[in-house]
């Protein structure tokens, strides 16, 4: 196989995906075909070692644990209790329901790390209330999609857990690098919602409270709902950032914490545990099979000389390092239209990281910028996954046109964050440098 023939693996993969084959099986089949063409019978050994590598990766063990934690939080009613407590304090603000949804998305993202679950939970809680109070359907749609997308940019993110080992970068450093950009993005979302509600009150009418909740009762409800959730976030995220626990250990503590929290709220039942376990099994099997397929695909591509060919092609274009970086991020953005987040990571990162290192860019900084771009593509029409998640939980009166119009301002906010990260690398690198804990790989 010539080096240039290795590049045909990508159009062949795209053809399989367009034909309707699952992404995981598409990558495995392409890797097998091209591996046999290049290495003959030896390809079997190379591909089988990828199964062992994936199964023995201790960091990937965090994936089912984080998913289980999010599933328990979702099924046990903890999220509903938290949303009610937040709503008590945001009602008086312009766009209070939208503000509450973004805050809820931030907290839930920081405690579960599963993007689809975050959006589904917030949507089921917030959409009926926002429609009842005559919120603009476009603002409603954009708010729910944006709040759900924060699961990519705010750790602990499942995408980051997969990205770290693939990129050869510390997961703990990625978590700390994402904190400032992630919370900056959430702040921009809040500013936009409050600004729109203030300038155009008809888009986000003020909620009139029929029953005034006394301050003491508000504080009690908030403490009961919020403090345990914050404690859970600290157990998961705080221990990783301080270097006390590996991501897998922290995920295990988080899963146990979610069970104990459900037990304390008297919401823990066999049905809750059963549904959480089934959901965990289904999502984990899907993600880990995609990881295996991506590992096989990347292994054959590298061994066939595809990486050296891509590097030489990019160098021969005469583009400066920043233009090459822009090309990589543009390809990431386009790939995010048609593939799920994990698949984009597994296809783009193995090719991009050697180039990034060769060009002298900071690895953490690039990975943070990559994730912001990935999150932006998650929101961008016409193939935005966030919109299809929302479509599944909204009534027919909220149309795709409302959704497409609603996400545009939030996409602009994400692009502003990307511009800030690219212009001021310290937004992504300062906190990892300041945190002197172990570099958990």
C-alpha positions in Angstrom: 0.0 0.0 0.0 1.4 3.4 -0.9 1.4 6.1 1.7 -1.3 8.0 -0.3 -3.5 4.9 -0.4 -3.7 5.1 3.4 -5.6 8.5 3.0 -8.4 6.6 1.2 -9.3 5.2 4.7 -11.2 8.5 5.4 -13.4 8.6 2.3 -14.0 4.9 2.7 -15.1 5.5 6.3 -17.4 8.4 5.2 -19.0 6.1 2.6 -19.8 3.5 5.2 -21.3 6.1 7.5 -23.4 7.6 4.7 -24.6 4.1 3.8 -26.0 3.8 7.3 -23.5 1.5 9.0 -22.8 2.3 12.7 -19.6 4.3 13.2 -17.9 1.8 15.4 -18.4 -1.1 13.0 -17.4 1.1 10.1 -14.1 1.9 11.6 -13.4 -1.7 12.6 -14.3 -3.0 9.0 -12.2 -0.3 7.3 -9.2 -0.9 9.6 -9.5 -4.7 8.9 -9.7 -4.3 5.1 -6.8 -1.8 4.8 -4.8 -3.7 7.5 -5.0 -6.9 5.5 -4.1 -5.1 2.3 -1.0 -3.6 3.9 0.2 -6.3 6.4 -1.6 -9.5 5.4 -2.1 -12.0 8.2 -0.1 -9.9 10.6 -2.9 -7.4 10.7 -4.9 -9.8 12.9 -2.3 -9.5 15.6 -2.2 -5.8 15.4 -6.0 -5.4 15.6 -6.3 -7.9 18.5 -3.7 -6.0 20.5 -6.0 -2.9 20.2 -8.7 -4.9 22.0 -6.4 -5.7 24.9 -5.1 -2.0 25.0 -8.7 -0.7 25.2 -9.9 -3.2 27.7 -6.8 -2.6 30.0 -6.9 1.2 29.9 -7.6 2.2 33.5 -8.7 5.7 32.5 -11.5 4.4 30.3 -12.9 2.6 33.3 -14.1 6.0 34.4 -16.5 6.1 31.5 -19.2 3.7 32.8 -18.8 5.1 36.3 -19.5 8.7 35.2 -22.4 7.5 33.1 -23.9 5.5 36.1 -23.5 8.6 38.3 -25.4 10.8 35.8 -28.0 8.1 35.3 -28.7 7.9 39.0 -28.9 11.6 39.4 -31.3 11.7 36.5 -33.6 8.8 37.5 -33.8 9.5 41.3 -35.3 13.0 41.0 -32.2 14.8 42.4 -32.1 17.0 39.3 -35.7 18.0 39.7 -35.2 19.0 43.3 -32.1 21.0 42.3 -34.0 22.8 39.5 -36.7 23.8 41.9 -34.2 25.2 44.4 -32.5 27.2 41.7 -35.8 28.5 40.4 -36.6 30.0 43.8 -33.7 32.4 43.4 -33.8 33.2 39.7 -37.5 34.0 39.4 -37.1 37.7 40.0 -34.2 38.0 37.4 -35.0 39.0 33.8 -35.2 35.7 31.9 -35.2 33.9 35.2 -36.3 30.6 33.9 -33.6 30.7 31.2 -31.0 31.7 33.8 -32.1 28.8 36.0 -31.8 26.4 33.1 -28.2 27.5 32.3 -27.2 27.3 36.0 -28.8 23.9 36.2 -26.9 22.8 33.1 -23.6 24.1 34.6 -24.2 22.2 37.9 -25.4 19.0 36.2 -22.5 19.1 33.7 -20.1 19.4 36.6 -21.6 16.4 38.3 -22.4 13.9 35.4 -20.3 14.7 32.3 -22.8 13.1 29.9 -24.0 15.6 27.3 -27.2 14.0 26.1 -28.3 13.2 29.6 -27.8 16.8 30.7 -29.9 18.2 27.9 -32.7 15.7 28.3 -33.0 16.2 32.0 -33.0 20.0 31.8 -35.3 20.0 28.8 -37.9 17.8 30.5 -37.8 20.1 33.6 -37.6 23.5 32.0 -39.5 23.3 28.7 -43.0 22.8 30.1 -42.5 25.7 32.6 -41.0 28.0 30.0 -43.9 27.3 27.6 -46.4 27.9 30.3 -45.0 31.3 31.0 -45.0 32.2 27.2 -41.3 32.3 26.6 -40.1 32.8 23.1 -39.8 29.4 21.5 -36.5 30.3 19.8 -35.1 31.6 23.1 -36.4 28.5 24.9 -34.8 26.2 22.3 -31.4 27.9 22.3 -31.3 28.0 26.1 -32.0 24.3 26.5 -29.6 23.3 23.7 -26.8 25.6 25.1 -27.3 24.4 28.7 -27.1 20.7 27.6 -23.9 21.4 25.5 -22.0 22.5 28.6 -21.4 18.9 29.4 -18.6 19.0 26.8 -16.9 22.1 28.1 -17.3 21.7 31.8 -15.5 18.8 33.5 -15.9 16.0 34.3 -16.7 15.3 30.6 -16.9 11.9 29.1 -15.4 13.3 26.0 -12.4 14.5 27.9 -11.9 11.1 29.6 -11.7 9.6 26.1 -9.6 12.5 24.6 -6.9 12.4 27.3 -5.5 8.8 26.6 -5.9 9.3 22.8 -4.0 12.6 22.8 -1.4 11.4 25.3 -2.4 14.3 27.6 -3.2 14.2 31.3 -6.9 14.0 31.9 -6.5 16.0 35.1 -4.8 18.8 33.3 -7.5 18.8 30.6 -10.1 19.1 33.4 -8.4 22.1 35.0 -7.7 23.7 31.6 -11.4 23.5 30.7 -12.7 25.1 33.9 -12.1 28.8 33.0 -13.3 28.5 29.3 -16.3 26.4 30.4 -17.5 28.8 33.1 -16.8 31.7 30.9 -19.0 30.2 28.3 -21.8 29.7 30.8 -21.4 33.3 32.0 -21.8 34.5 28.4 -24.9 32.4 28.0 -26.3 34.0 31.2 -25.4 37.6 30.0 -27.2 37.0 26.7 -30.4 35.6 28.3 -30.6 38.5 30.9 -29.8 41.1 28.1 -32.5 39.7 25.8 -35.1 39.5 28.6 -34.3 43.1 29.7 -34.4 44.6 26.2 -37.3 42.5 24.9 -39.4 41.4 27.8 -42.0 39.8 25.5 -39.4 37.1 24.7 -39.0 36.1 28.4 -41.9 37.4 30.5 -41.4 37.9 34.2 -42.8 35.0 36.2 -45.4 36.2 38.7 -45.1 34.4 42.0 -48.5 33.5 43.4 -47.1 32.0 46.6 -44.2 34.0 48.1 -41.7 31.6 49.7 -40.3 33.0 52.9 -36.5 33.6 53.0 -36.0 30.9 55.7 -37.8 28.3 53.6 -35.8 29.3 50.5 -32.5 28.9 52.4 -33.6 25.5 53.8 -34.7 24.2 50.4 -31.5 25.5 48.7 -29.2 24.0 51.3 -31.0 20.6 51.2 -30.9 20.5 47.4 -27.7 22.4 46.5 -25.1 21.5 49.2 -25.1 17.7 48.6 -24.8 18.3 44.9 -21.8 20.7 45.4 -20.3 18.1 47.7 -20.7 15.5 45.0 -19.0 17.8 42.5 -16.1 18.4 44.9 -15.7 14.7 45.5 -15.4 14.1 41.7 -13.8 17.2 40.3 -12.0 18.6 43.3 -10.1 15.4 44.1 -8.9 15.1 40.5 -7.8 18.8 40.3 -5.9 18.5 43.6 -4.2 15.3 42.5 -5.7 13.3 45.4 -7.5 10.8 43.1 -7.2 9.5 39.5 -10.2 10.2 37.2 -11.3 6.5 37.6 -11.1 6.7 41.4 -13.0 10.0 41.5 -15.6 8.5 39.2 -16.1 5.5 41.5 -16.5 7.9 44.5 -19.0 9.9 42.4 -21.0 6.9 41.6 -21.2 5.8 45.2 -21.9 9.4 46.2 -24.9 9.5 43.8 -26.3 6.4 45.3 -25.9 7.7 48.9 -27.4 11.0 47.8 -30.5 9.2 46.4 -30.7 7.2 49.6 -30.6 10.3 51.7 -33.4 11.8 49.6 -35.3 8.6 50.0 -35.5 8.2 46.2 -33.3 5.1 45.9 -35.4 2.2 44.6 -34.6 -1.0 42.8 -36.3 0.5 39.7 -34.0 3.5 39.8 -30.9 1.3 40.1 -32.1 -1.1 37.4 -32.8 1.7 34.9 -29.5 3.4 35.7 -27.6 0.2 35.3 -29.3 -0.6 31.9 -28.6 3.0 30.7 -25.0 2.7 31.8 -24.5 -0.6 30.1 -26.0 0.6 26.8 -24.1 3.9 26.6 -20.8 2.4 27.9 -21.0 -0.4 25.3 -21.6 2.1 22.6 -18.8 4.5 23.7 -16.2 1.8 24.3 -16.9 0.0 21.1 -16.4 3.3 19.3 -13.1 3.8 21.2 -12.0 0.3 20.1 -12.9 1.0 16.5 -11.1 4.3 16.6 -8.0 2.7 18.1 -8.0 0.1 15.3 -8.5 2.7 12.6 -5.8 5.0 13.9 -3.4 2.1 14.4 -3.6 0.9 10.8 -3.5 4.5 9.5 -0.3 5.2 11.4 1.3 1.9 10.5 0.5 2.4 6.8 2.3 5.7 6.8 -0.8 7.9 6.6 0.4 10.2 9.4 3.7 10.9 7.7 1.8 11.6 4.4 -0.6 14.1 6.1 2.4 15.9 7.7 4.2 16.2 4.5 1.1 17.4 2.7 0.5 20.1 5.2 4.1 21.2 5.3 4.3 21.3 1.5 1.3 23.7 1.3 3.5 26.5 2.7 0.9 27.5 5.3 2.2 29.0 8.5 1.5 27.1 11.8 -1.6 29.2 12.6 -3.2 28.5 9.3 -2.5 24.7 9.7 -4.1 24.9 13.1 -7.1 26.7 11.6 -7.4 23.9 9.0 -7.4 21.3 11.8 -10.1 23.1 13.8 -12.2 23.7 10.6 -12.0 19.9 9.8 -13.1 19.3 13.4 -16.0 21.6 13.1 -17.2 20.0 9.9 -16.7 16.5 11.3 -18.9 17.5 14.3 -21.8 17.9 11.9 -22.0 14.3 10.9 -20.3 12.3 13.7 -20.8 12.0 17.4 -18.3 13.7 19.7 -16.4 10.6 20.7 -16.0 9.6 17.0 -14.6 13.0 16.1 -12.1 12.7 18.9 -10.9 9.3 17.8 -10.6 10.2 14.1 -9.1 13.7 14.4 -6.9 13.7 17.5 -4.5 10.8 16.6 -3.7 12.6 13.3 -3.7 16.2 14.8 -1.7 15.8 17.9 1.7 14.9 16.3 1.2 17.9 14.0 0.4 20.1 16.9 3.5 19.0 18.8 5.7 19.4 15.7 4.4 22.9 15.3 5.3 23.7 18.9 1.8 24.5 20.2 0.8 23.8 23.8 -1.0 20.4 24.0 -3.5 21.4 26.7 -4.3 24.7 25.0 -4.9 22.9 21.7 -7.1 20.3 23.3 -9.2 22.9 25.0 -9.7 24.8 21.7 -10.5 21.5 20.0 -13.2 20.8 22.6 -14.7 24.3 22.3 -14.9 23.8 18.5 -16.5 20.4 19.0 -19.1 21.9 21.3 -19.9 24.6 18.8 -20.4 22.0 16.1 -22.7 20.2 18.5 -25.0 23.2 18.4 -24.6 24.3 14.8 -27.5 23.6 12.3 -28.5 21.8 10.2 -27.2 18.6 11.7 -26.8 19.8 15.3 -27.0 16.8 17.7 -28.3 19.1 20.4 -31.3 20.0 18.3 -32.2 16.4 17.7 -32.0 15.7 21.4 -34.3 18.7 22.0 -36.7 17.6 19.2 -37.3 14.3 21.1 -38.6 16.0 24.2 -40.5 19.1 23.0 -44.1 19.4 21.8 -44.8 19.9 18.1 -45.5 23.6 18.6 -41.7 24.1 19.0 -40.5 23.7 15.4 -37.1 23.1 13.9 -37.2 26.7 12.6 -37.5 27.9 16.2 -34.6 25.7 17.2 -32.3 26.8 14.4 -32.9 30.5 15.1 -32.6 30.0 18.9 -29.1 28.4 18.9 -27.4 31.1 16.7 -26.7 33.6 19.5 -25.3 30.9 21.7 -23.1 29.7 18.8 -21.7 33.3 18.6 -21.0 33.2 22.3 -19.1 29.9 21.9 -17.1 31.4 19.0 -16.2 34.4 21.2 -14.9 32.0 23.9 -12.9 30.2 21.2 -11.4 33.5 20.0 -10.5 34.4 23.6 -8.8 31.0 24.1 -6.8 31.3 20.9 -5.8 34.9 21.7 -5.1 34.4 25.4 -3.7 30.8 25.8 -3.4 31.5 29.5 -7.2 30.9 29.8 -6.5 27.3 29.2 -3.0 26.8 30.5 -2.8 29.0 33.7 -4.9 26.6 35.9 -3.1 23.4 34.8 0.2 25.1 35.5 -0.9 26.4 38.9 -2.2 23.0 39.9 0.9 21.0 40.9 -0.8 17.6 41.5 0.1 14.4 39.7 -0.4 14.2 35.9 -2.9 11.4 35.8 -2.7 9.9 32.3 
